[in-house]
Amino acid sequence: MDEEKADPISTPHREVSALDAGDANASVEKLFSGKVVPPWQRQLTLRAFVVSLILSVLFTFIVMKLNLTTGVIPSLSVSAGLLGFFFVKTWTKILDGFGILKQPFTRQENTVIQTCVVASAGIAFSGGFGSYIFGMSEKIAKLGDKAFHQDISNPHLGKLIGFLFVVSFLGLFSVVPLRKIMIIDFKLIYPSGTATAYLINSLHTPKGAKLAKKQVKALGKFFSFSFLWAFFQWFFTGGDNCGFVNFPTFGLKAFENRFYFDFSATYVGVGMICPYLINVSLLFGAILSWGIMWPLIEARKGDWYDASLVKTMHGLQGYQIFIAIAIILGDGLYNFVKVFGQTILGLYRQFQAKKSDNFTPSDEHPDDEVSPSQSFDDQRRTQYFIKDQIPNWVAVAGYVTIATVSIITLPHIFHSLKWYYILVMYIIAPMLAFCNAYGCGLTDWSLASTYGKLAIFMIGAWAGSSHGGIVAGLAACGVMMNIVSTASDLSQDFKTGYLTLASPRSMFVSQIIGTGMGCIISPCVFWLFYKAYPNLGEPTSQYKAPYALIYRNIAVLGVEGFGSLPKNCLTLCLIFFVAAMAINGLRDSVGSKWARFIPIPMAMAIPFYIGGYFAIDMCVGSLILFVWQYRNKANADAFGPAVASGLICGDGIWTLPSSILALAGVNPPLCMQVVPRLKG
């Protein structure tokens, strides 16, 4: 999973249990054997892309809001698959009622919708609007080291769209030649892609369709509640620090240390989706930092740092930011070495196992891939997966062409990012994209953010502080993140398509169209936030964009080193860096039985800067789900994701009308605020 994305590592339900509660050895594909699989061109329907566009806008608002508040983003694949099914099923039912239905809704078309929506909304994350892109801006620079206030690049809508179009497609072309090796030859699991395929397969059975109808009803009910609750809260936010989001639930002292429940339906829903361990890790990190460490460090102002610099990078804020960075880098380095090692070991074992069979990684003899010893499901899936080839020359030509355009264009967008920096990245990027896609297939863990941070250090140090190293490093982060992120996403989609008999060609085209949508939708949504909320990115803002400051300070470290850190900060950073790796090592060594009781360092680091209020929201979501599962586990498992998605979507979509109201100058009429009682 992506480091800033708190995607639960999906544990798919057994396929047969979702499709057929009877025979435990039932064949999934035999259930669909009477249905004709449409050619790849007919899997790409106009209605699929119309629905994808609508859902892309919805999910982009949700991801953007999460990006700009805490950076914790759950997996939305289930919501995309379920809503795509509902919209097109309703569409076809209406047309069928009028007798004008020309093409029935298939699971292949459902897969195309899900792929397109996730690709589009994914740009809201990999596009860096809450991290590296916004980290270049003057707003964020003013919060950091004064020595680098001039090394900035303010966002501009046209520049953002152009940047995304020249960097977001390369990753797609980099893994196309290796799709058969990873899906058929290596039989990589890709847990999220597999879980999504099982969901889509189950929706298209009679029993699954009935359950889906009930799930969509539950989603709609909680969507309405969440939207109306957000609308109601808006009336009380007519001033600074007003409204339910600033209610001191546990008292004013706890509120000062950012411990309160902020009545966010979004994060209650996120908490219901994320695993219990992530939510508890967030709360533990909040207690450790805001409950223990920061009060102790603040008590040493005047000794460890100048008392007048509390809210600067040379004061308390410096400890908050750089210790969080140390944990993130320690966790990232450990998982990079771990997944990279697993990738190399896995590749070695695969090639050793295939050596005796004269294994060659090519698509030239597809008929040889279908073996009589395979199950009926595997035979049919392999047959359809290798039926529609994507010529390797298309992938190579596409990569070289886009890379050439990018090398020419990017230095004009970010002047400090020289063409030879980009060329070096594009030479090594296909290898890193493959490693990320392979590692994701083994562990469901994408290291896109880690590769991005490595690019910050590498290019930032190469450029140097006198030649715009901050902006160059952050832009390089964007280039690398987009390549490796889209590569792993497409590989997940190939696995989903393999299990639903969707053609690799339709998956590839859908991913390209979804990426293109995202390159336009995401910058426009960000621009709406940017213009509607003048205090965007500030510590007191509703949208703090915490990772923007974190990424910028990672770039400062890469360019300047450790010279600007306050007293004892480097020592504390080293302690937490080593502790993050040690905790991860302990988690891996004790086994899954005990690892579920050991917090995750990456999750612990997130509240270090922004506080524990959202962690409390998420733990409330976990508590709701826990009680629900205790009382009726089957019901909770079936409807929990739908309820959570409704809470997230309703609150998320309210940001559209609220942003429009802010742009129009319409302010809330009331200010609800709790203040201390006057003495005497």
Phi, psi and omega in degrees: 000153180293146188297321177271356177262122180271050180290125174296137176290109191294133172250099188297145170294150174303134188301318184291329181292332179280340187250326186210107183284358183273265185288121182290341179255020184296147176271128180293314184291336176291332176295331182255007186295336179278355181259135181284134175274117183292152175298161188300328180295324182277350172283339180262083185262157178298318182295326179297319183280334173294313177297319179299320180296315180298312181291328179297318178297316179301307185288332177294319176299319181295309182297321180296318178297316178296319178302317188270358177254299182233337183087002178269117186234117179280167175289131180249015183297319181296315179298317181296316179295318183291314181291324176299317178298314183297312183297311183287326178296319177296317179303308183292328179294319179295314180296321179295326178295330177269359179073024182240018179287120182264329183220123179291161180277123183247165177293334177294318178294323177299319178295320177300316180298310182300317180298314182296316182293313181295322177297317182292310181292333179298333178295332178297334176270303184292341177290349172074024183292334176255007182225262191289323181294309180290334178295340177281344192286161178296325180303312182285325180300323181293339178277347185255207183292128182297336182294343185241022181296336183271346181273079186224164171210101183290143181293144175220136188305311181298320180294320180296314180297315179299316179301313182295322180295329182269352180241345191275346185261345186298319181299329180295317182284338186287333183252354182304316182296343186254010186297318183291324179298314186284323185273315187262310185286310181276343179052046178294148190281316187046073188306317181293318178296322178293316180298320179296319179297318179297321177298311182296317177301318183291327180296333186262019168255157180305316181293318180295323180296322178295317179295319180300321180298318178291322179295317179296323178297317178295318178300315181297321180297313182281337170299312180297315179300314183296318180296314181293324178294318178295321178296316178298317181297327183303325183299339187254015185248033185277050178169178179290137176057037179253160172099176181297332182292348178240029181276123182284077187305321185251020180105161185291326179293317177295323179297320178300329178262020172063035172249103177194160175266121188259014173061033180271113177295329179302307186281338169295317177295318177300320179296329178287335180271318183290149177299153180306321185296322179295315180296318179292323178297319177300314181294320178297318178296322179295318179294316181298317185277296186282337180271333185236299191292309186294319175300323179292318180290321179297329179292346180258015176295144187095338177251303180280331180205159180297129183299337180276356184248028185303316186261030177238174181291345178263007178236216183302322180299327177298317177297316182300314184288310189284331174290321175299317178298318180300318179294316180299316181290321178296314177297316181296317180296316180300311183289330175298310180297318181296308183290322178296319177296317177297324179296311181297315180296318179297317178297317179300316180293321180296314182290326176295318181292328183271346186302319181290342179262013182054048183295131173227128182282079178215170180248020189284337182231069186297330183295336181287347184282338182272114184254139178299338181282348179287156175292167179300318180299311182296320179299313183292319180294317178297318180302313182285330182291323182265000182292313182259102183278147168252106185306139181298329180295331177295317180295314181295313180297319179297316181297312183296317182296310181293322178298319179297314178299319182295316180298324179284321189276315189302320178298339176278337177276313176238104191296331181279351178270095186287158184297327182285334172298315183294319180301315179298317180297319182288338176287319182270345186300317181302322178295315180293324178296318178295315180300319180293318179294320179292313179298324178295324178293329179278318192241349186068019184247111176270131181258031182304316181294324178294315177298323177297318179293323176299321178295323177301310181296314186295306184284323178299314178293322179296316181289318180084161185292332183277354181235037176069041184296331181294305181294320179299316180295317180293320177295320177297324175302316179297318179300310184291317181299318181295321181294306186287330180291312181292330178296315180288325178297316180294323178295319175300319181293322176299321178293317177300315179296322178300319184278347178246006181065023173281138184294141174303328179295316180293325176296315182295314180295318179297320179295320179296314180295317178297319178296318177298318176301314182297326180294342177257313185295312186298312177299323179294319179294316177299318181297325176297314176298316185298321181275328184282333184237093183300335180267017180306128178094347180280150183302333181267359184283157171295330180244089187282338184047060188300326183287342176297313179291322179297313181295320179298320180286334170296319177295321177298317177300318180296326184272317190256338186086206188259010186295334186268003183285145177292172185302134178066001181292319180298319179299314179296321179298316180296320179299313182287329175299311179293320180298321179298316178292320181294319179296318176298319178297319178297318180299320181285331185278331185274350180087165187294333182299318182260338182298333181290354177255001182252125185296157180266120185303318181302317179292323179298327186287333188300316181284352185303326181260319190264348177103180188255005185298317181288330177295324177294317176304313183292324177291328173298318176300317177298319180296317178301313181294321181297313179296319179298315179293326179295321183277323182203086187297317182298317180293319180294318179295325183283321188248349180304309179299325180292317178297314179299317180297322178297317178297317181292314185293317182297311179293322181293318183287339177297336180298335178293302178296327180292323177293320179296319178298319180295318179295326181279357179079017178271113183259150177300145186281342188233158173230113177259122185214142177254127181234158179296151178290138178292134180281147180084000000 
